[in-house]
Amino acid sequence: MALKLIHTADWHLGQTFFGYDREAEHEAFLGFLTNLLVERETDVLLIAGDGFDVTNPSAGAQRRFYRFLREANRLNPGLQIVIIAGNHDSAIRLEAPNPLLEELNTSIVGIVGRTDSGEIDLASLVVPLRNRAGEREALCLAVPFLRQGDYPAAPEGELDSYVAGIGRMYRWLYAYADAQRNPGEAIVALGHLHATGAELSDDDRSERAIMGGLESVSADTFDAGIAYTALGHIHKAQRIGGREAVRYAGSPLPMSFSEKNYRHQVIAVAVEEGKVAGIEAIEIPRVADLMRIPDSPLPPEEVLRCLAGLPEPEEGREDESRWPYVEIRVLLTEPDPTFRHRVEEALVGKAVRLTSIVPSYPRREGEAEERALSYNDLQKIAPLDMLRHTFAVKYGGELPEEIETLFNEVMREVSL
């Protein structure tokens, strides 16, 4: 009998998008996922971290999370759920309801437990996975987001870096699980980390590799004997290291306009006789679309004409939570303080939500690339001179007197 898994991650419940709450989008995703679990007769749901957007989530975000766990269990008798903490989650807060969640066949691993002797409790990080008949078919290495000191210390004489520590953690866990498994049982791994070679969305600043990529983990960290590795942390779904069975599921909702044409997904995995028998990416329907108007920057008057053609809300569909998010792109020759107001007026009665206005300026003929200034160089430049230079480079001409006056007032206030 094949063990049916669904892999998802990075829900970021409670997140806002340019100030707009995303409750309707998250609710739609969780409804989609609940139905999918039923349709696919899923045995195990793997959630690879960052269920919440912040360590202290709102009461509404927590209700949504636990309501999903209850409904998924109610509609899918026998469903098992395994969750690990991500870097956005509070590991202790996430684990707190474990005694209750055990009744819903749900396991949450937030912290790396220790034995009385101070050793890593490997058994607490290995979760047996069972099919709907209750038969054990796999062991899951449930490794939450690791912080300094969570992983095994290096033997004397060995490198004791963060990446090396993560490698030791997975090697130790794999050896432990391999010794525990029965013939025909698979080993599955969960992780929340930045893998070497992972492709980031252009604007995905929240999950960028720390220290210039020095903390990224190679796909070779995961033993070839691991049937499937379910990763979280990077918001773009992808394979890692050319290995079909080492994957990020990606986030269920777009996190930036760079994901405008990107298809978000969950991953369905079938495991049979200790090996992967099939992997399928299942697209998540998008509730609120992303629009860039226009596709390429145009002068202000042309942009306003584009906005005039946007649709008004349809009767009976006035729910703003499902209206598209819109980013305005405009080509300016100089700053236009009135443009945002004109845009807001043009969007009154339109079925869109304004997120941002991105200005572009034509590059002047003969403009050369400049050497980046060092910190010491910057210390020698007066703030007003810096402003004047920046204005001249970006817009041409001298800094307007009214802007200089306002700047000086601000400088006096911050100096008090």
C-alpha positions as CSV (number, residue, x, y, z in Angstrom):
1,M,0.0,0.0,0.0
2,A,1.4,3.4,-1.0
3,L,1.7,6.1,1.7
4,K,0.2,9.3,0.4
5,L,1.8,12.5,1.5
6,I,1.0,16.2,0.9
7,H,3.9,18.7,1.4
8,T,3.2,22.3,2.1
9,A,5.0,25.2,3.9
10,D,5.3,28.9,4.6
11,W,1.7,29.8,5.2
12,H,2.6,32.9,7.1
13,L,-0.9,33.2,8.7
14,G,-1.5,36.7,9.9
15,Q,0.6,38.3,7.2
16,T,-0.4,41.6,5.6
17,F,0.3,42.6,2.0
18,F,1.1,46.3,1.6
19,G,-1.2,46.9,4.6
20,Y,-4.1,44.7,3.5
21,D,-4.9,41.7,5.6
22,R,-5.0,38.4,3.8
23,E,-7.6,36.6,5.9
24,A,-9.8,35.8,2.9
25,E,-6.9,34.4,0.9
26,H,-5.6,32.2,3.7
27,E,-9.2,31.0,4.4
28,A,-9.6,30.1,0.8
29,F,-6.2,28.2,0.7
30,L,-7.0,26.3,3.9
31,G,-10.4,25.3,2.4
32,F,-8.7,24.2,-0.8
33,L,-6.2,22.1,1.2
34,T,-8.8,20.5,3.4
35,N,-10.8,19.4,0.3
36,L,-7.6,18.2,-1.4
37,L,-6.8,16.0,1.6
38,V,-10.2,14.4,1.4
39,E,-10.1,13.9,-2.4
40,R,-6.6,12.4,-2.4
41,E,-7.4,10.2,0.7
42,T,-4.1,11.6,2.1
43,D,-2.4,9.7,4.9
44,V,0.1,12.4,6.1
45,L,0.2,16.1,5.8
46,L,3.7,17.6,6.2
47,I,4.0,21.3,7.1
48,A,7.6,22.4,6.8
49,G,7.6,25.5,9.0
50,D,6.4,29.2,9.1
51,G,2.8,28.4,9.7
52,F,2.6,31.9,11.2
53,D,4.1,35.1,10.0
54,V,5.4,36.3,13.4
55,T,6.4,34.7,16.7
56,N,3.4,36.3,18.5
57,P,0.6,35.8,16.0
58,S,-2.8,37.4,16.5
59,A,-5.7,35.5,18.1
60,G,-7.4,35.4,14.6
61,A,-4.4,33.8,13.0
62,Q,-4.2,31.2,15.8
63,R,-7.9,30.4,15.5
64,R,-7.5,29.9,11.8
65,F,-4.6,27.5,12.3
66,Y,-6.2,25.3,14.9
67,R,-9.6,25.4,13.2
68,F,-7.9,24.0,10.1
69,L,-6.2,21.2,12.2
70,R,-9.6,20.3,13.7
71,E,-11.5,20.3,10.4
72,A,-8.8,18.4,8.5
73,N,-8.9,15.7,11.2
74,R,-12.7,15.7,11.3
75,L,-13.1,15.3,7.5
76,N,-10.2,12.9,7.1
77,P,-10.4,10.2,9.7
78,G,-7.0,8.6,10.1
79,L,-5.1,11.7,8.7
80,Q,-1.8,12.3,10.4
81,I,-0.2,15.8,10.5
82,V,3.4,16.6,11.2
83,I,4.5,20.2,11.7
84,I,7.9,21.7,12.3
85,A,8.7,25.3,13.5
86,G,10.2,27.8,11.1
87,N,12.2,30.9,11.7
88,H,9.0,33.0,11.9
89,D,7.4,30.7,14.4
90,S,7.7,30.7,18.2
91,A,9.0,27.1,18.7
92,I,7.7,27.0,22.4
93,R,4.4,28.6,21.6
94,L,3.9,26.2,18.7
95,E,4.6,23.1,20.8
96,A,2.5,24.2,23.8
97,P,-0.8,22.5,22.7
98,N,0.9,19.2,21.8
99,P,-0.9,17.3,24.6
100,L,-4.3,18.3,23.0
101,L,-3.2,17.9,19.4
102,E,-2.1,14.4,20.0
103,E,-5.8,13.6,20.1
104,L,-6.0,15.0,16.5
105,N,-3.1,12.7,15.4
106,T,-1.0,15.8,15.0
107,S,2.7,16.1,16.0
108,I,4.5,19.5,16.3
109,V,8.2,19.7,16.7
110,G,9.4,23.2,17.6
111,I,12.4,22.7,19.8
112,V,15.3,20.3,19.8
113,G,14.8,18.3,23.0
114,R,17.6,17.2,25.3
115,T,18.0,14.1,27.5
116,D,18.7,14.4,31.2
117,S,22.4,14.0,30.4
118,G,22.3,17.0,28.0
119,E,22.5,15.0,24.8
120,I,20.2,15.6,21.8
121,D,17.0,13.6,22.2
122,L,17.0,12.0,18.7
123,A,13.9,10.0,19.4
124,S,11.9,13.2,19.9
125,L,12.8,14.3,16.4
126,V,11.7,11.0,14.7
127,V,8.0,10.7,14.0
128,P,6.5,7.4,12.8
129,L,4.3,7.8,9.7
130,R,1.3,5.5,9.4
131,N,-1.3,4.9,6.7
132,R,-5.0,5.1,7.2
133,A,-5.1,1.5,8.4
134,G,-2.7,2.5,11.2
135,E,0.3,0.6,9.7
136,R,3.7,2.2,10.1
137,E,5.2,2.8,6.6
138,A,7.9,5.4,7.2
139,L,9.9,7.4,9.8
140,C,10.0,11.2,9.5
141,L,13.1,13.2,10.5
142,A,11.2,16.2,11.9
143,V,13.9,18.9,12.1
144,P,12.7,22.4,13.0
145,F,14.5,25.6,12.1
146,L,17.9,25.2,13.8
147,R,19.6,27.9,15.7
148,Q,23.1,28.1,17.1
149,G,23.5,25.3,19.7
150,D,20.6,23.2,18.5
151,Y,22.7,20.9,16.5
152,P,25.4,18.4,17.7
153,A,28.7,19.9,18.7
154,A,31.7,19.1,16.4
155,P,34.2,16.5,17.5
156,E,37.5,17.9,18.5
157,G,39.5,18.9,15.4
158,E,36.4,19.2,13.1
159,L,34.9,22.4,11.7
160,D,32.1,23.7,14.0
161,S,30.2,25.9,11.6
162,Y,26.4,26.3,11.4
163,V,26.2,24.4,8.1
164,A,28.4,21.6,9.4
165,G,26.2,21.4,12.5
166,I,23.1,21.0,10.4
167,G,24.9,18.3,8.4
168,R,25.7,16.4,11.6
169,M,22.1,16.7,12.8
170,Y,20.7,15.0,9.7
171,R,23.5,12.4,9.6
172,W,22.9,11.4,13.2
173,L,19.1,11.4,12.8
174,Y,19.3,9.3,9.6
175,A,21.6,6.8,11.3
176,Y,19.2,6.6,14.3
177,A,16.1,6.2,12.1
178,D,17.8,3.7,9.7
179,A,18.6,1.5,12.7
180,Q,14.9,1.7,13.9
181,R,13.1,1.1,10.6
182,N,11.7,-2.2,9.4
183,P,12.3,-3.7,5.9
184,G,10.2,-1.8,3.3
185,E,9.8,1.3,5.5
186,A,10.9,4.7,4.1
187,I,12.7,7.6,5.7
188,V,11.2,11.0,5.0
189,A,12.9,14.3,6.1
190,L,11.4,17.7,7.1
191,G,13.5,20.8,7.2
192,H,13.3,24.6,7.4
193,L,16.5,26.0,6.0
194,H,18.2,27.7,3.0
195,A,19.5,25.2,0.6
196,T,22.5,26.0,-1.7
197,G,21.3,26.9,-5.2
198,A,17.7,27.7,-4.1
199,E,16.2,30.3,-6.3
200,L,14.6,33.3,-4.5
201,S,11.9,35.5,-5.7
202,D,13.3,38.9,-6.7
203,D,11.6,40.7,-3.8
204,D,11.8,37.9,-1.3
205,R,13.8,39.8,1.2
206,S,12.4,38.1,4.3
207,E,14.1,34.7,3.5
208,R,17.4,35.7,2.0
209,A,20.5,33.7,3.0
210,I,22.3,35.1,6.0
211,M,26.0,36.2,5.7
212,G,26.0,36.3,1.9
213,G,25.0,32.6,1.5
214,L,27.5,31.2,3.9
215,E,24.7,29.5,5.8
216,S,23.1,27.7,2.9
217,V,23.0,23.9,3.1
218,S,23.9,21.6,0.3
219,A,21.5,19.0,-1.0
220,D,24.1,16.4,-0.2
221,T,23.2,17.0,3.5
222,F,20.3,14.7,2.9
223,D,21.3,11.1,2.6
224,A,20.5,9.3,-0.7
225,G,18.6,6.8,1.5
226,I,16.0,9.5,2.4
227,A,13.0,8.8,0.1
228,Y,11.7,12.4,0.2
229,T,12.9,15.7,1.8
230,A,10.2,18.2,2.4
231,L,11.6,21.7,2.8
232,G,10.3,25.1,3.9
233,H,11.7,28.6,4.2
234,I,12.1,29.6,0.5
235,H,8.9,30.9,-1.0
236,K,9.4,29.6,-4.5
237,A,8.6,25.9,-5.2
238,Q,11.6,24.1,-6.7
239,R,13.8,21.0,-6.7
240,I,17.2,21.3,-5.1
241,G,20.5,20.1,-6.4
242,G,18.9,18.4,-9.3
243,R,17.3,15.9,-7.0
244,E,13.6,15.2,-7.8
245,A,12.9,14.2,-4.2
246,V,14.5,17.2,-2.4
247,R,11.9,20.0,-2.7
248,Y,10.6,23.3,-1.5
249,A,6.8,23.4,-1.7
250,G,6.9,27.2,-1.6
251,S,4.4,29.6,-0.1
252,P,0.7,29.2,-0.9
253,L,0.2,32.9,-1.5
254,P,2.3,35.4,-3.5
255,M,4.7,37.4,-1.2
256,S,5.6,40.0,-3.8
257,F,4.8,41.3,-7.3
258,S,7.8,39.4,-8.7
259,E,5.5,36.3,-8.3
260,K,2.8,37.8,-10.5
261,N,3.1,34.9,-13.1
262,Y,4.1,32.3,-10.7
263,R,1.9,29.2,-9.9
264,H,1.9,28.4,-6.2
265,Q,1.5,24.8,-5.3
266,V,1.5,21.9,-2.8
267,I,3.3,18.7,-3.5
268,A,1.6,15.3,-3.5
269,V,4.0,12.4,-2.9
270,A,3.4,8.7,-3.0
271,V,5.9,6.4,-1.1
272,E,5.8,2.7,-1.6
273,E,8.2,0.0,-0.4
274,G,10.6,2.5,1.0
275,K,10.9,4.6,-2.2
276,V,9.1,7.5,-3.9
277,A,6.5,6.1,-6.4
278,G,5.3,9.5,-7.6
279,I,5.6,13.2,-7.2
280,E,2.9,15.7,-8.4
281,A,2.8,19.5,-8.1
282,I,-0.8,20.6,-7.5
283,E,-1.6,24.3,-8.3
284,I,-3.3,26.4,-5.7
285,P,-6.1,28.6,-7.0
286,R,-5.3,32.3,-6.6
287,V,-8.1,34.3,-4.9
288,A,-6.7,37.8,-5.3
289,D,-4.7,38.5,-8.5
290,L,-1.6,40.7,-8.9
291,M,-1.8,43.5,-11.5
292,R,1.0,45.8,-12.8
293,I,-0.4,48.8,-14.6
294,P,1.0,49.4,-17.1
295,D,3.2,46.4,-17.9
296,S,6.1,48.8,-18.6
297,P,6.4,52.4,-17.1
298,L,4.5,55.1,-19.1
299,P,4.2,58.9,-18.6
300,P,1.7,60.0,-15.9
301,E,-1.2,61.0,-18.3
302,E,-1.0,57.6,-20.1
303,V,-1.0,55.7,-16.8
304,L,-4.1,57.6,-15.7
305,R,-5.8,56.7,-19.0
306,C,-5.0,53.0,-18.3
307,L,-6.6,53.3,-14.8
308,A,-9.7,54.8,-16.2
309,G,-10.4,51.6,-18.1
310,L,-10.3,49.4,-15.0
311,P,-13.6,47.6,-14.2
312,E,-16.0,48.7,-11.4
313,P,-17.2,46.2,-8.9
314,E,-19.8,43.8,-10.2
315,E,-23.2,43.7,-8.5
316,G,-23.1,41.2,-5.7
317,R,-19.3,41.0,-5.8
318,E,-18.4,44.0,-3.7
319,D,-16.1,42.0,-1.4
320,E,-12.9,44.0,-1.5
321,S,-10.9,41.1,0.1
322,R,-10.9,39.4,-3.3
323,W,-10.1,42.4,-5.5
324,P,-6.8,42.3,-7.3
325,Y,-3.8,44.1,-5.8
326,V,-2.4,46.7,-8.2
327,E,1.1,48.2,-8.6
328,I,1.3,51.4,-10.6
329,R,4.4,51.9,-12.8
330,V,5.1,55.4,-14.0
331,L,7.8,57.1,-16.0
332,L,8.7,60.5,-14.6
333,T,11.2,63.1,-15.7
334,E,11.1,64.8,-12.2
335,P,9.3,64.2,-8.9
336,D,5.6,64.7,-9.0
337,P,4.2,65.1,-5.5
338,T,0.6,65.2,-6.8
339,F,0.7,62.0,-8.8
340,R,-0.3,59.6,-6.0
341,H,-3.4,61.8,-5.2
342,R,-4.3,61.7,-8.9
343,V,-4.0,57.9,-8.9
344,E,-6.1,57.5,-5.8
345,E,-8.8,59.7,-7.4
346,A,-8.7,57.7,-10.6
347,L,-9.2,54.4,-8.6
348,V,-12.3,55.6,-6.7
349,G,-15.0,53.1,-7.6
350,K,-12.6,50.7,-9.3
351,A,-12.5,47.0,-8.2
352,V,-8.7,47.0,-7.3
353,R,-6.6,47.7,-4.3
354,L,-3.6,50.1,-4.7
355,T,-0.4,48.7,-3.1
356,S,2.4,50.9,-4.4
357,I,3.5,53.4,-7.1
358,V,6.9,52.5,-8.6
359,P,8.5,55.5,-10.4
360,S,11.2,55.2,-13.1
361,Y,13.4,57.9,-14.5
362,P,15.1,58.0,-17.9
363,R,18.8,57.6,-17.8
364,R,20.5,60.8,-19.0
365,E,22.7,60.6,-22.1
366,G,26.4,60.2,-21.2
367,E,25.6,59.3,-17.5
368,A,28.4,57.1,-16.2
369,E,28.4,54.5,-13.5
370,E,29.9,55.8,-10.3
371,R,32.2,54.1,-7.8
372,A,30.4,53.0,-4.7
373,L,31.4,55.1,-1.7
374,S,32.9,53.5,1.4
375,Y,31.6,54.1,4.9
376,N,34.4,56.5,5.6
377,D,33.7,58.4,2.4
378,L,30.1,58.9,3.4
379,Q,31.1,60.1,6.9
380,K,32.9,63.1,5.3
381,I,29.8,64.2,3.3
382,A,27.3,66.7,4.8
383,P,23.7,65.3,4.7
384,L,22.5,68.3,2.7
385,D,25.3,67.9,0.1
386,M,24.4,64.3,-0.2
387,L,20.7,65.2,-0.9
388,R,21.7,67.8,-3.5
389,H,24.0,65.3,-5.2
390,T,21.4,62.5,-5.2
391,F,18.7,64.9,-6.6
392,A,21.0,66.1,-9.4
393,V,22.0,62.6,-10.4
394,K,18.4,61.2,-10.3
395,Y,16.4,64.1,-11.6
396,G,18.8,66.6,-13.1
397,G,19.0,70.3,-12.0
398,E,19.2,71.9,-8.6
399,L,17.4,70.8,-5.4
400,P,14.2,72.9,-5.1
401,E,14.3,75.5,-2.3
402,E,11.2,74.2,-0.6
403,I,12.6,70.6,-0.4
404,E,15.9,72.0,1.0
405,T,13.9,74.0,3.6
406,L,11.9,70.9,4.7
407,F,15.1,68.8,4.8
408,N,16.8,71.3,7.1
409,E,13.7,71.3,9.4
410,V,13.8,67.6,9.7
411,M,17.6,67.6,10.4
412,R,17.1,70.1,13.2
413,E,14.3,68.0,14.7
414,V,16.4,64.7,14.7
415,S,19.3,66.6,16.2
416,L,17.4,67.8,19.2
